[in-house]
Amino acid sequence: MPEDPYAYVVAAFQALPERDYVPSPEEPEQAPQSPVYIPYVPELE
């Protein structure tokens, strides 16, 4: 690590991304569906 912390940050941001890095789209095409809420109803005996 360089002695100057600022130089370290600059170098880190200039480094290439890792090989398995896959950029995601800026915005998802469609929001995920909302989960279906099923209220709990206890069985009456």
Buried (B, 14 or more C-beta within 10 A) or exposed (E): EEEEEEEEEEEEEEEEEEEEEEEEEEEEEEEEEEEEEEEEEEEEE
